[in-house]
Amino acid sequence: MNLMDPTATPDARELRLAPRPKDLTGLRLGLIENTKFNSKALLLKVAQRLERSHGMSVTLLHRKRSPSHEVAGSAVREFKAQADFVVSGIGD
């Protein structure tokens, strides 16, 4: 029988964050909607505020198959080509 110790600490690994833009003015915005209730409404509200305050525009809106699924590789490629900034939203 194998027993797992739930109090064990996780293995340390390096975390590299994506570079942050110095200025949000005029950036192209991508949105990832996770299919949860109100997720799309929340994302569109955030997009409206970013458009008003920074002149950003939504260039892509991708809807995941479900909250637990990853973003499809084809969508990642589209975001890299057509968006400067991506916001992933959660609903509920």
C-alpha positions in Angstrom: 0.0 0.0 0.0 1.3 3.5 -0.9 0.4 6.3 1.4 0.7 9.9 0.3 1.5 12.6 2.9 -0.7 15.6 2.1 1.4 17.8 4.3 4.5 17.5 2.0 5.7 20.7 0.4 5.5 21.0 -3.4 8.6 20.9 -5.4 9.9 24.5 -6.0 10.1 25.6 -9.6 10.8 28.9 -11.3 7.8 31.0 -12.1 8.2 33.4 -15.0 5.5 36.0 -15.6 4.8 37.4 -19.0 6.2 40.9 -19.5 3.8 43.6 -18.5 3.1 46.5 -21.0 4.3 49.9 -19.8 1.2 51.6 -21.3 -2.2 50.2 -22.0 -3.2 52.9 -24.5 -4.6 51.4 -27.8 -3.7 47.8 -27.1 -5.6 45.0 -28.8 -7.5 43.0 -26.2 -8.2 39.3 -26.3 -10.8 37.7 -24.0 -11.1 34.1 -22.9 -14.5 33.1 -21.6 -14.7 29.9 -19.5 -18.4 29.1 -20.0 -19.4 29.7 -16.4 -22.5 31.7 -15.7 -21.9 35.5 -16.1 -18.3 34.9 -17.4 -19.0 36.6 -20.7 -20.9 39.5 -19.1 -18.0 40.1 -16.7 -15.4 40.1 -19.4 -17.4 42.5 -21.6 -17.8 44.9 -18.7 -14.0 44.8 -18.1 -13.4 45.3 -21.8 -15.7 48.3 -21.9 -13.8 49.9 -19.0 -10.5 49.3 -20.6 -11.8 50.7 -23.9 -13.1 53.9 -22.1 -10.0 54.5 -20.0 -7.2 53.3 -22.3 -8.6 53.1 -25.8 -8.2 49.4 -26.0 -10.2 47.4 -28.5 -11.4 43.7 -28.3 -9.9 41.8 -31.2 -10.7 38.2 -30.1 -13.2 36.5 -27.9 -12.6 32.8 -27.3 -15.0 30.5 -25.5 -13.5 27.4 -23.8 -15.3 24.1 -24.1 -15.7 24.0 -20.3 -14.1 25.7 -17.2 -11.7 22.7 -16.7 -10.4 22.6 -20.3 -7.3 24.4 -21.4 -7.4 27.1 -24.2 -7.1 25.4 -27.5 -3.7 25.6 -29.2 -5.2 27.2 -32.3 -6.8 29.9 -30.1 -3.4 30.6 -28.4 -1.8 31.1 -31.8 -4.6 33.6 -32.7 -4.1 35.5 -29.5 -0.4 35.7 -30.0 -1.0 37.1 -33.6 -3.9 39.4 -33.0 -3.9 40.5 -29.3 -1.4 42.5 -27.2 -3.2 41.7 -23.9 -5.4 38.8 -22.8 -7.9 38.6 -20.0 -9.3 35.3 -18.9 -12.6 35.5 -17.1 -14.4 33.4 -14.5 -18.1 33.6 -13.8 -20.5 32.5 -11.1 
